[in-house]
Amino acid sequence: MSYRYAYLGPRGTFTETAVRELAQGAEPEALPCGSIQATLDAVRSGRAELGVVPIESSVEGAVTATLDELAIGTELVICAEVLIPVEFALLTRPGTSLGDIRRVGGHPVAQPQCRNWLAANLPHARWLPAASNSDAARQVAEGGLDAALAGAFAADLYGLVPLAAAVHDRDDAVTRFVAVRLPGELPGRSGADKTSVVAFLMDDHPGALMDILGQFAFRGVNLTRIESRPTGDGIGRYRFFIDCEGHVAQARVGEALMGLRRVCSAVRFLGSYPQAVTAAADGAGTAAADAQADRQQDKSDAEYIEAADWLARIRSGQV
């Protein structure tokens, strides 16, 4: 089945690369959008079946604009994720030298990943954030910026040249992208799955965070990420973005989410989907997936089903 993908554009972003990965070799029908909010709104309005946005950088952490947009408005669920290696080049108009550069732009997540290179090579240049790295490249082409941090593959799209390659501070940087859609039938269990939710604190009291973490720990569900964000309703009001191993169809995960709903003022389900692994040499990515599948198998539903049967017998007077 073919889908129309909305993504953080314009053309030439790492998000566009993520779309191609998610399309698995097919030529996707793609709708570039000007912001993360516009990308998600395209899905909510029905202009696209899937929206692809960055959600986490291995260097800078969470992409807060994505987290906040998923927590509000019409609900969307994550149905897939992909990990994309990120390598930055400094794109300029032909004939530009380092000494000519006074204004450098890119997505806000790009600058911290190139901080040391910028400090060493362009210490006097002014940083100007853009909606995306390719949007910064477009501004360079139009004369609004002198240089952009973007993928080298974006240069030809905007008539630019890579003045410097590999300007990132880490060679192993990866960004996690997610595909989201309107709620519906969930992807089936793959054996190495991830479940994501947003949990809203009922109130700020001693042990409030422990109430949340305990729901997973008591049931042997491993958390892979937890991120707090203010709700905007006042000091001490937070929501927590949580990723855990497993699928909501598993008894342990389902029980944990029910427990979470009891101790929180609200819980927004963000999806259960196959967990992506980084493509790596010597099969390291596959080994990581196999290790997670083994952990999930060790925490199978069998003991929960047995315990539920035992409780049912007690309640019926059979024990």
C-alpha positions as CSV (number, residue, x, y, z in Angstrom):
1,M,0.0,0.0,0.0
2,S,1.3,3.5,-0.9
3,Y,1.1,6.4,1.5
4,R,1.4,10.1,1.2
5,Y,4.1,11.3,3.6
6,A,4.2,14.8,5.1
7,Y,7.6,15.7,6.3
8,L,9.7,18.5,7.7
9,G,10.9,20.2,4.6
10,P,11.7,21.8,2.2
11,R,13.5,19.2,0.1
12,G,17.0,18.2,1.2
13,T,16.4,17.6,4.9
14,F,17.5,14.6,6.9
15,T,13.8,14.0,7.4
16,E,13.4,13.5,3.7
17,T,16.1,10.8,4.0
18,A,14.0,9.2,6.8
19,V,11.0,9.2,4.5
20,R,12.9,7.2,1.9
21,E,14.1,4.8,4.5
22,L,10.5,4.3,5.8
23,A,9.2,3.8,2.2
24,Q,11.6,0.8,1.9
25,G,12.7,1.3,-1.6
26,A,9.4,2.6,-3.1
27,E,9.3,6.1,-4.5
28,P,7.1,7.9,-1.9
29,E,4.6,10.6,-2.6
30,A,5.9,13.3,-0.3
31,L,4.6,16.6,1.0
32,P,7.2,18.9,2.4
33,C,6.0,21.1,5.2
34,G,7.5,24.3,6.8
35,S,7.5,23.2,10.4
36,I,7.0,20.2,12.7
37,Q,3.5,21.6,13.6
38,A,2.6,21.9,9.9
39,T,3.8,18.3,9.3
40,L,1.6,16.9,12.0
41,D,-1.4,19.1,11.1
42,A,-1.2,17.7,7.5
43,V,-1.9,14.3,9.0
44,R,-4.6,15.5,11.3
45,S,-6.4,17.2,8.4
46,G,-6.1,14.2,6.1
47,R,-3.7,15.8,3.5
48,A,-1.3,13.0,4.3
49,E,-1.6,9.5,5.8
50,L,1.8,9.6,7.5
51,G,3.9,12.4,9.0
52,V,7.6,12.0,9.5
53,V,9.4,14.2,12.1
54,P,12.6,14.1,14.1
55,I,12.0,13.2,17.8
56,E,15.5,12.6,19.3
57,S,19.1,13.3,18.6
58,S,21.9,11.2,20.1
59,V,23.9,14.4,20.7
60,E,21.3,17.0,21.7
61,G,18.5,14.8,23.1
62,A,14.8,15.3,22.6
63,V,13.4,17.5,19.8
64,T,11.0,19.4,22.1
65,A,8.9,20.8,19.3
66,T,7.9,17.3,18.3
67,L,7.2,16.2,21.9
68,D,5.1,19.2,22.7
69,E,3.0,18.8,19.4
70,L,2.4,15.1,20.1
71,A,1.1,16.0,23.6
72,I,-1.6,18.4,22.5
73,G,-4.3,18.7,19.8
74,T,-5.9,15.8,17.9
75,E,-4.2,12.5,19.0
76,L,-1.7,10.9,16.7
77,V,0.2,7.6,17.2
78,I,3.6,6.5,16.2
79,C,3.6,3.6,13.8
80,A,7.3,3.3,12.9
81,E,10.7,4.8,13.6
82,V,14.0,5.0,11.8
83,L,17.5,6.0,12.9
84,I,19.5,8.1,10.4
85,P,23.2,8.9,10.7
86,V,23.7,12.7,10.6
87,E,26.7,14.3,9.0
88,F,26.9,18.1,8.5
89,A,28.6,20.2,5.8
90,L,28.9,23.9,5.6
91,L,27.0,25.0,2.5
92,T,27.7,28.3,0.8
93,R,27.2,30.2,-2.4
94,P,30.0,29.5,-5.0
95,G,33.0,31.8,-4.4
96,T,32.4,32.3,-0.7
97,S,35.3,31.9,1.7
98,L,35.3,31.4,5.5
99,G,36.3,35.0,5.9
100,D,33.1,36.1,4.1
101,I,30.8,34.3,6.5
102,R,29.0,36.5,9.0
103,R,25.6,34.6,9.3
104,V,25.3,30.9,9.7
105,G,21.9,29.0,10.0
106,G,20.4,25.6,10.5
107,H,17.8,23.8,12.6
108,P,18.3,24.5,16.3
109,V,19.4,20.9,16.9
110,A,22.2,21.3,14.3
111,Q,24.2,24.0,16.0
112,P,25.1,22.0,19.2
113,Q,26.3,19.1,17.0
114,C,28.8,21.4,15.3
115,R,29.6,23.7,18.2
116,N,33.3,23.0,18.5
117,W,33.9,23.4,14.7
118,L,32.0,26.7,14.6
119,A,33.9,28.0,17.6
120,A,37.2,27.1,16.0
121,N,36.5,28.2,12.4
122,L,33.8,30.8,12.6
123,P,34.1,32.4,16.0
124,H,32.6,35.7,14.9
125,A,29.7,34.4,12.8
126,R,26.2,34.9,14.1
127,W,24.0,31.8,14.5
128,L,20.5,32.2,13.1
129,P,18.1,29.3,13.7
130,A,15.9,28.1,10.8
131,A,12.9,25.9,10.5
132,S,15.1,23.1,9.1
133,N,18.6,22.7,7.7
134,S,17.4,22.8,4.1
135,D,15.4,25.9,4.9
136,A,18.7,27.5,6.0
137,A,20.2,26.3,2.7
138,R,17.4,28.0,0.8
139,Q,18.0,31.2,2.7
140,V,21.7,31.0,1.7
141,A,20.7,30.7,-1.9
142,E,18.4,33.7,-1.6
143,G,21.1,35.8,0.2
144,G,19.5,35.9,3.6
145,L,22.4,33.8,5.1
146,D,26.0,33.4,4.2
147,A,26.2,29.7,5.1
148,A,24.1,26.8,6.3
149,L,24.7,23.6,8.3
150,A,23.0,20.9,6.3
151,G,23.6,17.5,4.6
152,A,26.0,17.8,1.7
153,F,23.3,16.2,-0.5
154,A,21.2,19.5,-0.2
155,A,23.9,21.5,-2.0
156,D,22.8,20.7,-5.5
157,L,19.1,21.4,-4.7
158,Y,19.9,25.0,-3.9
159,G,22.8,25.7,-6.2
160,L,25.3,25.7,-3.3
161,V,28.7,24.1,-2.7
162,P,30.1,22.4,0.4
163,L,32.7,24.8,1.6
164,A,33.7,22.4,4.4
165,A,32.7,18.8,4.9
166,A,32.3,16.8,8.2
167,V,31.8,19.9,10.3
168,H,30.0,17.9,13.0
169,D,31.8,17.3,16.3
170,R,30.9,13.6,16.6
171,D,31.2,11.0,13.8
172,D,28.6,8.7,15.2
173,A,25.7,11.1,15.6
174,V,22.3,9.6,14.9
175,T,18.8,11.2,14.8
176,R,15.7,9.2,15.5
177,F,12.7,10.0,13.3
178,V,9.1,8.7,13.8
179,A,6.2,8.2,11.4
180,V,2.9,9.2,12.9
181,R,-0.7,8.7,11.7
182,L,-4.2,9.0,13.1
183,P,-5.2,6.4,15.6
184,G,-6.3,3.0,14.2
185,E,-5.1,-0.6,14.1
186,L,-1.8,-1.0,15.8
187,P,1.3,-2.6,14.1
188,G,1.5,-6.3,15.3
189,R,4.1,-7.5,17.7
190,S,7.5,-7.9,16.1
191,G,9.3,-9.4,19.1
192,A,11.4,-6.2,19.5
193,D,8.9,-3.4,20.1
194,K,8.7,-0.1,21.8
195,T,5.7,1.6,23.4
196,S,5.4,5.4,23.9
197,V,3.1,7.4,26.1
198,V,2.7,10.9,27.6
199,A,1.9,10.8,31.4
200,F,0.5,13.9,33.1
201,L,1.2,14.3,36.8
202,M,-1.9,14.4,39.0
203,D,-0.2,16.8,41.4
204,D,3.3,17.7,42.6
205,H,3.9,15.6,45.8
206,P,6.8,13.7,47.3
207,G,7.2,10.4,45.4
208,A,5.1,11.5,42.3
209,L,7.8,10.5,39.9
210,M,8.3,7.2,41.8
211,D,4.6,6.5,41.3
212,I,5.1,6.7,37.6
213,L,8.4,4.7,37.5
214,G,7.1,2.1,39.8
215,Q,4.3,1.1,37.5
216,F,7.0,-0.2,35.1
217,A,9.5,-1.4,37.6
218,F,7.0,-3.5,39.5
219,R,6.1,-5.4,36.3
220,G,9.6,-5.8,34.9
221,V,9.1,-3.4,32.0
222,N,12.3,-1.7,30.9
223,L,12.2,2.1,30.2
224,T,14.4,3.2,27.3
225,R,13.7,6.9,27.8
226,I,11.8,9.3,30.1
227,E,11.7,13.1,29.4
228,S,9.9,15.7,31.4
229,R,8.4,18.8,29.8
230,P,6.4,21.6,31.5
231,T,2.7,21.7,30.7
232,G,2.6,25.5,30.7
233,D,-0.1,25.5,33.4
234,G,2.2,26.7,36.2
235,I,5.3,25.8,38.1
236,G,5.4,22.2,39.2
237,R,3.1,21.0,36.4
238,Y,4.8,18.5,34.2
239,R,4.2,15.8,31.6
240,F,6.5,12.9,31.1
241,F,7.3,11.3,27.7
242,I,8.0,7.7,28.3
243,D,9.4,5.0,25.9
244,C,9.5,1.4,27.2
245,E,10.3,-2.0,25.7
246,G,7.4,-4.1,24.6
247,H,4.1,-3.9,22.9
248,V,0.8,-2.8,24.5
249,A,-0.6,-6.2,23.6
250,Q,1.7,-7.8,26.1
251,A,0.2,-8.3,29.6
252,R,3.1,-6.7,31.4
253,V,3.0,-3.6,29.3
254,G,-0.8,-3.3,29.4
255,E,-0.8,-3.7,33.2
256,A,1.9,-1.0,33.5
257,L,-0.2,1.4,31.4
258,M,-3.3,0.7,33.5
259,G,-1.3,1.4,36.6
260,L,0.0,4.6,35.1
261,R,-3.5,5.7,34.3
262,R,-4.5,5.2,37.9
263,V,-1.8,7.4,39.3
264,C,-1.8,10.2,36.6
265,S,-4.3,12.8,35.8
266,A,-4.2,11.7,32.1
267,V,-2.2,9.4,29.9
268,R,-1.9,9.8,26.1
269,F,-1.0,6.7,24.2
270,L,1.5,7.4,21.5
271,G,1.8,4.0,20.0
272,S,3.4,0.5,20.0
273,Y,5.7,-0.1,17.0
274,P,8.9,-2.1,16.0
275,Q,12.0,-0.6,17.5
276,A,14.6,0.6,15.0
277,V,18.3,-0.3,15.3
278,T,21.2,1.6,13.8
279,A,22.7,-0.1,10.7
280,A,26.2,-1.2,11.9
281,A,29.0,-3.3,10.8
282,D,29.5,-6.9,11.8
283,G,25.7,-7.2,12.5
284,A,25.9,-5.2,15.7
285,G,22.5,-3.7,15.0
286,T,20.9,-7.1,14.5
287,A,22.5,-8.3,17.7
288,A,21.0,-5.5,19.6
289,A,17.6,-6.3,18.3
290,D,18.0,-10.0,19.1
291,A,19.1,-9.1,22.7
292,Q,16.0,-7.0,23.2
293,A,13.8,-9.8,21.8
294,D,15.4,-12.2,24.2
295,R,14.7,-9.8,27.1
296,Q,11.0,-9.5,26.1
297,Q,10.7,-13.2,25.7
298,D,12.1,-13.7,29.2
299,K,9.3,-11.4,30.4
300,S,6.6,-13.3,28.7
301,D,2.9,-13.1,29.4
302,A,2.7,-16.7,30.7
303,E,3.4,-15.8,34.4
304,Y,0.8,-13.0,34.2
305,I,-1.8,-15.2,32.8
306,E,-1.1,-17.8,35.4
307,A,-1.3,-15.2,38.2
308,A,-4.6,-13.9,36.7
309,D,-6.0,-17.5,36.7
310,W,-4.9,-18.0,40.3
311,L,-6.6,-14.7,41.4
312,A,-9.8,-15.8,39.6
313,R,-9.8,-19.1,41.5
314,I,-9.5,-17.3,44.8
315,R,-12.4,-15.0,44.0
316,S,-14.5,-17.9,42.9
317,G,-13.8,-19.8,46.1
318,Q,-11.8,-22.6,44.4
319,V,-8.7,-21.9,46.4
